[in-house]
Amino acid sequence: MIIDAHQHIWDLDRVQYDWLGPAAGPIFRTFTQDDANAELKEAGVDGSVLVQAADNAEDTDYMLAAAHDHREVVAVVGYLPLEHPDRVAAGIERLAGDPLVVGIRNLIHDREDPDFLILPEVIESLGLLARAGLAYDVVAVLPRHLEHVSTLAERHPDLRLIIDHLAKPPIDDHGPFGAAADGRWTELITRAAEYPNVFAKLSGLYPVRDPQDWTTAALRPFVDQALAAFGPARLMYGGDWPVSITAGGYQRTWQGLRPLIDALPPADRARVLAGTAIEVYRIDSDRLDALT
């Protein structure tokens, strides 16, 4: 079984996406789950986890509606306003009856404050997520974001923290982490991995300057570092579609990453391709059974 642990959909007519405009080029249009299913089927992927693409309730509701209409969607990572613990508590109560909701994410990389994650009210809200059994996806694209993962993991040992896109390592030696040789990304990802409640996604591994200018060989050192730091039991595959269109599309990014995963022993490969996501997101067994 293969579960894509990081897939998006968006509807420009139904939901406001503040980050998504004409500058986004080929991904500035509506993408439905039917569109996604065609890509998943071609790649041989059995199911996917929908992940929020906007910091609003409408996006979460749109994903849940799509999930209930498509058995290929096995779980949803939605949005709650972490800066408002009272609204988080109410949101958890509202979503608690739907077993498809397995986690929460905020677009922290679009916020001006790099220390958003350690605001007192956010730390309080993350405690509420932990008590509700929900995971939290961290869009750690800045060194400060990745530093805070360790802080949160220590503060909330019962909270399952999932680092999206391996925190965007410096594949082309550009970006917030500087050159790969500087070692900043390696240092911080290794430190975060010291906490057993921290996990990571092999997803969205594209260069900063030109997302299409990459090879499997360019990804290898970062995937190898992630495997050394987390082990297969704390890594999961994610396709990052339709954002992956900017890097050549689902099939190219899947085929580019696949040799690095296929090289693992069968049991480890199974963890990365499905087992970790199923366990960490606590995906409902009935949804998994529906795939077979």
C-alpha positions as CSV (number, residue, x, y, z in Angstrom):
1,M,0.0,0.0,0.0
2,I,1.1,3.5,-0.8
3,I,-0.3,6.5,1.1
4,D,0.6,10.0,-0.1
5,A,0.8,11.9,3.2
6,H,0.7,15.4,1.7
7,Q,-1.8,16.4,-1.0
8,H,-3.8,19.5,-1.6
9,I,-6.9,20.6,-3.4
10,W,-8.2,24.1,-3.8
11,D,-11.2,25.9,-5.3
12,L,-10.6,29.5,-6.2
13,D,-14.4,30.1,-6.3
14,R,-15.2,28.8,-2.9
15,V,-12.2,29.5,-0.7
16,Q,-9.9,32.5,-0.2
17,Y,-6.2,31.6,-0.6
18,D,-4.2,34.7,0.3
19,W,-0.9,33.3,-1.0
20,L,-2.3,32.0,-4.3
21,G,-2.3,34.5,-7.2
22,P,-1.3,35.0,-10.8
23,A,2.4,34.8,-9.8
24,A,1.9,31.2,-8.9
25,G,1.6,30.4,-12.7
26,P,0.4,26.9,-13.5
27,I,-1.1,26.3,-10.1
28,F,-3.2,29.4,-10.1
29,R,-6.4,27.5,-10.8
30,T,-8.9,25.2,-9.2
31,F,-7.7,21.6,-8.5
32,T,-10.2,19.0,-7.4
33,Q,-9.8,15.6,-5.9
34,D,-10.9,14.1,-9.2
35,D,-7.8,15.8,-10.8
36,A,-5.7,14.4,-8.0
37,N,-7.0,10.9,-8.3
38,A,-5.9,10.7,-11.9
39,E,-2.3,11.5,-10.8
40,L,-2.4,9.1,-7.9
41,K,-3.7,6.3,-10.0
42,E,-1.0,6.8,-12.6
43,A,1.7,6.7,-9.9
44,G,0.2,3.6,-8.3
45,V,-0.7,5.5,-5.1
46,D,-3.6,4.0,-3.2
47,G,-4.8,6.9,-1.0
48,S,-3.8,10.4,0.3
49,V,-4.0,12.8,3.2
50,L,-5.5,16.2,2.3
51,V,-3.5,19.0,3.9
52,Q,-4.9,22.6,4.4
53,A,-3.9,25.3,1.9
54,A,-5.6,28.3,3.6
55,D,-5.8,29.6,7.1
56,N,-9.6,29.6,7.2
57,A,-12.5,27.2,8.1
58,E,-13.8,27.2,4.5
59,D,-10.7,25.4,3.3
60,T,-11.1,22.7,5.9
61,D,-14.8,22.3,5.1
62,Y,-14.0,22.0,1.4
63,M,-11.4,19.3,2.1
64,L,-13.8,17.4,4.3
65,A,-16.6,17.5,1.7
66,A,-14.2,16.2,-0.9
67,A,-12.9,13.5,1.5
68,H,-16.4,12.2,2.2
69,D,-17.1,12.0,-1.6
70,H,-13.8,10.2,-2.4
71,R,-12.7,7.0,-0.7
72,E,-9.1,7.7,-1.9
73,V,-8.8,10.4,0.8
74,V,-8.0,8.6,4.0
75,A,-7.5,11.7,6.3
76,V,-7.6,15.5,6.5
77,V,-5.2,17.9,8.1
78,G,-7.3,21.1,8.7
79,Y,-6.9,24.5,10.2
80,L,-7.6,26.1,13.6
81,P,-6.5,29.6,14.7
82,L,-3.8,28.7,17.2
83,E,-3.4,32.3,18.3
84,H,-7.0,31.9,19.8
85,P,-7.1,29.0,22.3
86,D,-10.8,29.5,23.0
87,R,-11.6,29.2,19.3
88,V,-9.3,26.2,19.0
89,A,-11.2,24.5,21.8
90,A,-14.5,25.2,20.1
91,G,-13.0,24.0,16.8
92,I,-11.8,20.7,18.3
93,E,-15.3,20.1,19.6
94,R,-16.8,20.9,16.2
95,L,-14.5,18.5,14.4
96,A,-14.3,15.8,17.0
97,G,-17.2,13.8,15.4
98,D,-15.4,13.3,12.1
99,P,-12.8,10.5,12.1
100,L,-11.3,11.9,8.9
101,V,-9.8,14.9,10.9
102,V,-6.4,13.7,12.1
103,G,-4.3,16.9,12.4
104,I,-4.1,20.7,12.2
105,R,-1.7,23.0,10.3
106,N,-1.2,26.8,10.0
107,L,0.6,28.6,7.2
108,I,3.3,29.9,9.6
109,H,5.7,30.5,6.7
110,D,3.3,33.2,5.5
111,R,3.4,35.0,8.9
112,E,5.7,37.9,9.6
113,D,6.6,36.7,13.1
114,P,9.0,33.8,12.9
115,D,8.4,33.1,16.5
116,F,4.6,32.5,16.1
117,L,5.0,28.9,17.3
118,I,6.2,29.9,20.7
119,L,3.7,32.6,21.5
120,P,2.1,31.7,24.8
121,E,-1.4,31.4,23.3
122,V,-0.1,29.1,20.5
123,I,1.7,26.9,23.0
124,E,-1.6,26.7,24.9
125,S,-3.5,25.7,21.8
126,L,-1.0,23.1,20.9
127,G,-1.6,21.5,24.3
128,L,-5.3,21.3,23.4
129,L,-4.4,19.5,20.2
130,A,-2.2,17.1,22.1
131,R,-5.0,16.3,24.5
132,A,-7.5,15.8,21.6
133,G,-5.1,13.3,20.0
134,L,-4.5,15.5,16.9
135,A,-1.2,15.8,15.2
136,Y,0.3,19.2,14.2
137,D,2.0,19.8,10.8
138,V,4.9,22.3,10.9
139,V,5.7,24.3,7.8
140,A,9.2,25.0,8.9
141,V,10.9,26.9,6.1
142,L,13.0,29.2,8.3
143,P,15.8,28.2,10.7
144,R,13.8,29.8,13.6
145,H,10.8,27.6,12.7
146,L,12.9,24.5,12.9
147,E,14.5,25.6,16.1
148,H,11.1,25.9,17.6
149,V,10.2,22.4,16.7
150,S,12.6,21.1,19.4
151,T,11.1,23.6,21.9
152,L,7.6,22.5,21.2
153,A,8.5,18.8,21.3
154,E,10.0,19.2,24.7
155,R,7.1,21.3,26.0
156,H,4.4,18.9,24.6
157,P,5.9,15.4,24.6
158,D,2.4,14.0,23.8
159,L,2.0,16.1,20.7
160,R,2.9,14.5,17.4
161,L,4.8,17.1,15.4
162,I,5.3,16.5,11.7
163,I,7.8,18.6,9.8
164,D,6.5,19.2,6.3
165,H,8.9,19.0,3.3
166,L,11.9,18.1,5.5
167,A,11.9,21.9,6.4
168,K,12.9,22.7,2.8
169,P,16.6,21.8,2.8
170,P,19.1,23.8,0.7
171,I,19.0,21.6,-2.4
172,D,20.4,24.3,-4.6
173,D,22.5,26.0,-1.9
174,H,20.0,28.9,-1.7
175,G,17.2,29.8,0.7
176,P,17.0,30.6,4.4
177,F,19.3,27.8,5.5
178,G,22.2,29.0,3.2
179,A,24.5,26.6,1.5
180,A,24.3,22.9,2.4
181,A,27.9,23.0,3.3
182,D,27.2,25.5,6.0
183,G,25.5,22.7,7.9
184,R,22.7,24.8,9.4
185,W,19.8,22.6,8.1
186,T,21.6,19.4,9.0
187,E,22.2,20.7,12.6
188,L,18.6,21.7,13.2
189,I,16.9,18.8,11.5
190,T,19.1,16.4,13.5
191,R,18.3,18.3,16.8
192,A,14.6,18.1,16.0
193,A,14.9,14.4,15.3
194,E,16.2,13.8,18.8
195,Y,12.7,14.0,20.1
196,P,10.6,10.8,19.5
197,N,7.4,12.8,19.0
198,V,8.8,14.6,15.9
199,F,8.3,13.1,12.4
200,A,9.0,14.4,8.9
201,K,7.7,14.2,5.4
202,L,9.8,13.4,2.3
203,S,7.8,15.9,0.2
204,G,8.2,19.2,-1.6
205,L,11.9,18.7,-2.1
206,Y,12.5,21.4,-4.8
207,P,15.2,24.0,-5.3
208,V,14.4,27.6,-4.4
209,R,15.6,29.4,-7.5
210,D,14.2,27.0,-10.2
211,P,11.9,24.3,-8.8
212,Q,12.4,22.2,-11.9
213,D,16.2,22.2,-11.8
214,W,16.8,19.1,-9.7
215,T,17.8,15.5,-10.0
216,T,17.5,12.4,-7.8
217,A,21.2,12.7,-7.1
218,A,20.6,16.3,-5.7
219,L,18.0,15.0,-3.3
220,R,20.0,12.0,-2.1
221,P,22.1,13.7,0.6
222,F,19.1,15.3,2.2
223,V,17.0,12.1,2.1
224,D,20.0,10.2,3.5
225,Q,20.4,12.7,6.3
226,A,16.7,12.4,7.1
227,L,16.9,8.6,7.2
228,A,19.9,8.8,9.5
229,A,18.3,11.3,11.8
230,F,14.7,10.0,12.0
231,G,14.9,6.4,10.7
232,P,12.1,5.1,8.3
233,A,9.7,4.7,11.3
234,R,9.4,8.5,11.6
235,L,9.4,9.4,7.9
236,M,6.5,9.5,5.4
237,Y,6.2,10.1,1.7
238,G,4.2,13.1,0.4
239,G,3.6,14.1,-3.2
240,D,2.8,17.8,-2.5
241,W,0.5,18.0,-5.5
242,P,-0.5,20.3,-7.1
243,V,2.4,22.4,-5.9
244,S,4.6,19.7,-7.4
245,I,3.5,20.9,-10.8
246,T,6.0,23.7,-10.5
247,A,8.7,21.1,-10.1
248,G,7.7,19.0,-13.1
249,G,4.5,17.4,-11.9
250,Y,3.4,14.4,-9.8
251,Q,4.9,11.7,-11.9
252,R,8.3,13.4,-12.3
253,T,8.7,14.2,-8.5
254,W,7.4,10.7,-7.6
255,Q,9.8,9.0,-10.0
256,G,12.6,11.2,-8.8
257,L,12.2,10.4,-5.2
258,R,11.2,6.7,-5.6
259,P,14.7,5.3,-6.2
260,L,15.8,6.6,-2.8
261,I,12.8,4.9,-1.1
262,D,12.9,1.7,-3.2
263,A,16.6,1.2,-2.1
264,L,15.4,0.6,1.5
265,P,14.8,-2.9,2.9
266,P,11.1,-3.9,2.3
267,A,10.0,-3.3,5.8
268,D,11.5,0.2,5.9
269,R,10.1,1.0,2.5
270,A,6.6,0.0,3.7
271,R,7.0,2.4,6.7
272,V,7.9,5.4,4.6
273,L,5.3,4.7,1.9
274,A,2.4,4.0,4.3
275,G,3.1,2.7,7.8
276,T,4.4,5.9,9.3
277,A,1.5,8.0,8.0
278,I,-1.1,5.5,9.1
279,E,0.4,5.3,12.6
280,V,1.3,9.0,13.2
281,Y,-2.0,10.3,11.8
282,R,-4.0,7.5,13.4
283,I,-5.8,7.0,10.1
284,D,-9.2,5.3,10.5
285,S,-9.0,1.6,9.7
286,D,-12.3,1.7,7.8
287,R,-10.9,4.3,5.4
288,L,-7.9,2.0,4.8
289,D,-10.1,-1.0,4.3
290,A,-12.1,0.9,1.7
291,L,-8.9,1.2,-0.4
292,T,-8.6,-2.5,-0.9
